[in-house]
């Protein structure tokens, strides 16, 4: 596979040729309401050191999450397993694309050990897409879940998985390992899939979430949307209805922020008031929890949100 260096970044990494050769989209200036805490606190540095010590990859760094300063200060990190190279080239994502390396058999144990050393009450594990693997990496997810259970039995586990497109039986492997939360992000409205998430299929992703709940009705299911990609409010509300039809419990909605000029342009900056309105509508539609704000991300405040999810379920019984 051709390896392309995107020299627009200070830290060049391989890019898929399709993304590298796209015309530039100027990066819009962020409004005043989008402000994130800069990293560099003692807590941040301690988390960073532990991640390096265990040779782990985090989506916090790979996706340039704006909340990394806040989360790492609290020793919260989202582990990204199966390497740092994705087999897809989604227009919104800053993770490197190309031919991934072989799976690291020692990675599950290192994730479990890091979870224990960080003293996490709740851990989030995600991954790159691994279309090159027969099971999409499902068995590796299951091994990581088991390793965390062994190293930190009291820690609750949330997985944010790929779509396992054309990987029969993969979802069953992950759900059988009994994560507490199964998360798969729809990312955007169906009308934007061709330009934003061309390697995925909207109704397949929706069915994946529905099937997870069918396999284990006790599992919490979760999905996330980005806004500001040119979608309409009506389209967002329709996605909410689709997710509720699939019995998804938890929805996150956040502002899309363009990583580089080679990525999809920000079409609009959604105001805090609009995010609050989405949260109110989502609650009315029956989600157990909706997190909706400009800086909301799938794993942001995941531990606190899990406690809210459990409380909301108990209240609804």
C-alpha positions in Angstrom: 0.0 0.0 0.0 1.2 3.5 -0.8 2.3 5.5 2.2 1.6 9.3 2.0 2.9 11.8 4.4 0.7 14.7 5.2 3.3 17.5 5.6 0.6 19.9 6.8 1.0 18.4 10.3 3.9 19.0 12.6 4.0 15.3 13.3 3.6 13.7 9.8 1.9 10.3 9.8 0.9 8.1 6.9 -2.4 9.1 5.2 -4.6 7.3 2.7 -3.9 8.7 -0.8 -7.6 9.5 -1.2 -7.4 11.8 1.8 -4.0 13.2 1.1 -5.0 14.3 -2.4 -8.2 15.9 -1.4 -8.5 19.7 -2.0 -7.9 21.8 1.1 -10.8 23.0 3.2 -9.8 26.0 5.2 -10.1 25.4 8.9 -12.7 27.8 10.3 -12.0 29.9 13.4 -13.7 28.4 16.5 -16.4 30.5 18.3 -15.9 31.8 21.8 -17.9 29.0 23.4 -15.5 26.3 22.2 -12.6 26.4 24.7 -10.8 23.4 26.1 -8.3 23.2 28.9 -4.7 23.0 27.6 -2.8 19.9 28.7 0.2 20.0 31.0 -0.9 19.5 34.6 0.9 17.1 36.9 -2.1 14.7 36.6 -1.9 14.9 32.8 1.8 14.2 32.8 1.4 11.2 35.2 -1.2 9.7 32.9 0.9 10.3 29.8 3.9 8.6 31.5 1.8 5.5 32.4 0.5 5.3 28.8 4.0 5.5 27.5 5.3 3.0 30.1 2.8 0.4 28.9 3.3 1.2 25.2 -0.4 1.9 24.8 -2.2 3.9 22.1 -5.0 6.3 23.2 -7.7 7.8 21.0 -7.3 10.9 23.1 -4.0 11.5 21.3 -4.7 9.9 17.9 -7.9 11.8 17.3 -6.6 15.0 18.9 -9.5 15.1 21.4 -10.0 18.6 22.7 -10.7 17.2 26.2 -7.4 15.4 26.7 -6.1 18.0 29.2 -9.2 17.7 31.4 -9.5 13.9 31.2 -5.8 13.0 31.6 -5.6 15.4 34.6 -8.2 13.1 36.2 -6.3 10.0 35.1 -9.0 9.1 32.6 -7.9 7.7 29.3 -9.6 5.9 26.4 -7.4 3.0 25.2 -7.3 2.4 21.5 -6.4 -1.2 20.8 -5.1 -3.1 17.7 -2.6 -0.4 16.7 -2.8 3.2 15.5 -3.4 2.6 11.8 -6.9 2.3 10.5 -8.1 0.5 7.4 -10.5 3.2 6.5 -10.2 6.9 5.6 -13.3 8.6 7.1 -13.4 12.3 6.2 -13.7 13.5 9.8 -11.1 11.3 11.5 -7.5 12.2 12.2 -6.3 8.6 12.9 -3.7 7.4 10.4 -4.9 5.2 7.5 -3.0 2.4 5.8 -2.0 -1.3 6.3 -2.1 -2.1 10.0 0.5 -4.2 11.8 -0.2 -7.7 13.2 -2.1 -7.8 16.5 0.0 -7.6 19.7 -0.8 -10.6 21.8 0.6 -8.9 24.9 -1.7 -5.8 24.5 -4.7 -7.1 26.6 -2.5 -7.7 29.6 -0.9 -4.2 29.3 -4.4 -2.6 29.1 -5.5 -4.5 32.2 -2.4 -3.5 34.1 -2.7 0.1 33.1 -6.4 0.2 34.1 -5.5 -1.2 37.6 -2.6 1.3 38.1 -4.7 4.2 37.1 -7.3 3.1 39.6 -10.1 3.5 37.1 -13.7 2.8 38.2 -14.8 2.9 34.6 -12.6 2.3 31.5 -13.4 2.9 27.8 -11.7 0.7 25.2 -12.0 1.6 21.5 -10.1 0.6 18.4 -9.2 1.4 14.8 -11.2 -0.4 12.1 -9.5 -3.7 11.2 -11.2 -4.7 8.0 -8.0 -6.9 7.3 -8.9 -9.3 10.1 -11.4 -12.1 9.7 -13.4 -11.1 12.8 -12.6 -7.4 12.6 -10.7 -7.7 15.9 -13.7 -9.0 18.0 -11.6 -11.7 19.7 -9.0 -9.2 20.6 -11.7 -6.9 22.2 -12.9 -10.0 24.2 -9.4 -10.7 25.3 -8.9 -7.1 26.5 -12.2 -7.3 28.4 -11.1 -10.5 30.2 -7.7 -9.0 31.0 -9.3 -5.9 32.6 -11.7 -8.1 34.6 -8.7 -10.1 35.9 -6.6 -7.1 36.8 -9.3 -4.7 38.0 -12.5 -6.7 38.9 -14.4 -3.7 40.3 -13.9 -1.6 37.1 -16.8 -1.3 34.8 -16.0 -1.6 31.1 -17.3 0.3 28.1 -16.3 -0.7 24.5 -16.6 1.6 21.5 -16.3 -0.8 18.6 -16.0 -0.6 14.8 -19.1 -1.7 12.8 -17.7 -5.2 12.1 -19.1 -4.9 8.5 -19.2 -8.3 6.8 -17.7 -10.0 9.9 -20.3 -12.6 10.7 -20.3 -13.6 14.4 -18.0 -10.8 15.5 -20.5 -8.9 17.5 -21.5 -12.1 19.4 -17.9 -12.6 20.5 -17.7 -9.1 22.0 -21.1 -9.2 23.7 -20.3 -12.7 25.1 -17.4 -11.1 26.9 -19.9 -9.1 28.9 -18.8 -5.4 28.7 -21.1 -3.1 30.8 -21.6 -0.7 27.9 -21.6 -1.4 24.2 -21.0 1.7 22.2 -20.9 2.1 18.4 -21.1 5.6 16.9 -23.4 6.4 14.0 -21.3 9.6 13.7 -23.6 11.4 11.3 -27.0 11.4 9.6 -27.5 8.9 6.8 -27.5 11.5 4.0 -23.9 12.4 4.9 -22.4 8.9 5.0 -21.1 9.0 1.4 -19.0 12.1 2.0 -18.2 11.6 5.7 -18.1 7.9 6.4 -18.0 6.2 3.0 -16.7 2.8 4.2 -19.7 2.3 6.6 -23.4 1.7 6.1 -25.9 3.5 8.2 -28.5 0.8 8.6 -25.8 -1.8 9.3 -24.5 0.3 12.2 -28.0 0.8 13.5 -28.7 -2.9 13.3 -25.4 -3.6 15.1 -26.7 -1.6 18.1 -30.1 -3.2 18.0 -28.6 -6.7 17.8 -26.3 -6.0 20.8 -29.4 -5.3 22.9 -31.1 -8.4 21.6 -28.1 -10.6 22.5 -27.9 -9.2 26.1 -30.9 -7.1 27.2 -28.9 -6.1 30.4 -26.1 -4.4 28.5 -26.3 -0.6 28.1 -26.1 0.5 24.5 -24.7 3.9 23.4 -24.1 5.8 20.2 -22.8 9.2 19.2 -23.4 11.9 16.6 -21.3 14.8 15.4 -23.1 17.9 14.3 -21.9 20.8 12.1 -21.3 18.7 9.0 -24.2 20.1 7.1 -27.0 18.1 8.5 -30.4 19.5 9.2 -32.2 19.5 12.6 -34.9 17.3 11.1 -32.2 14.7 10.1 -30.8 14.7 13.6 -34.2 14.1 15.1 -34.8 11.3 12.7 -31.6 9.6 13.8 -32.8 9.9 17.4 -36.0 8.1 16.4 -34.0 5.4 14.7 -31.8 4.9 17.7 -34.8 4.7 20.1 -36.3 2.1 17.7 -33.1 0.1 18.2 -33.5 0.5 22.0 -30.3 2.5 22.4 -30.0 3.9 25.9 -27.5 6.7 25.7 -26.8 9.3 23.0 -23.9 11.7 22.8 -24.0 14.7 20.5 -20.9 17.0 20.0 -19.6 19.6 17.6 -17.4 18.3 14.7 -14.0 20.0 14.7 -11.9 19.8 11.6 -8.5 18.3 12.4 -6.6 19.5 9.2 -7.4 21.2 5.9 -7.5 17.7 4.3 -10.6 16.8 6.4 -14.3 17.5 5.9 -15.0 21.2 6.4 -17.0 22.5 9.4 -20.3 23.6 7.8 -21.6 25.3 11.0 -20.9 25.8 14.6 -23.9 24.7 16.6 -24.7 27.0 19.5 -24.9 25.8 23.1 -28.6 26.6 23.1 -29.1 24.3 20.2 -27.2 21.5 22.0 -29.4 22.0 25.0 -32.5 21.7 22.8 -31.2 18.4 21.4 -30.7 17.1 24.9 -34.3 18.0 25.9 -35.7 16.4 22.8 -33.7 13.3 23.3 -34.9 13.0 26.9 -38.5 13.3 25.7 -37.9 10.6 23.1 -37.0 8.2 25.9 -33.2 7.9 26.1 -32.0 7.1 29.6 -29.3 9.7 29.1 -28.3 12.3 26.5 -25.1 14.2 26.7 -25.2 17.1 24.3 -22.7 20.0 24.2 -20.1 21.5 21.9 -17.2 19.5 23.5 -19.2 16.3 24.2 -17.3 13.2 23.0 -18.2 9.5 23.3 -15.8 8.9 26.2 -15.9 12.3 27.8 -17.1 11.9 31.5 -17.9 8.3 30.7 -17.5 7.2 34.3 -19.9 9.8 35.6 -22.3 9.1 32.8 -22.3 5.4 33.5 -23.3 6.1 37.1 -26.2 8.2 35.7 -27.2 5.5 33.3 -27.5 2.9 36.1 -29.5 5.3 38.3 -31.8 6.2 35.4 -32.4 2.5 34.7 -33.3 1.8 38.3 -35.6 4.7 38.3 -37.4 3.5 35.2 -38.1 0.0 36.6 
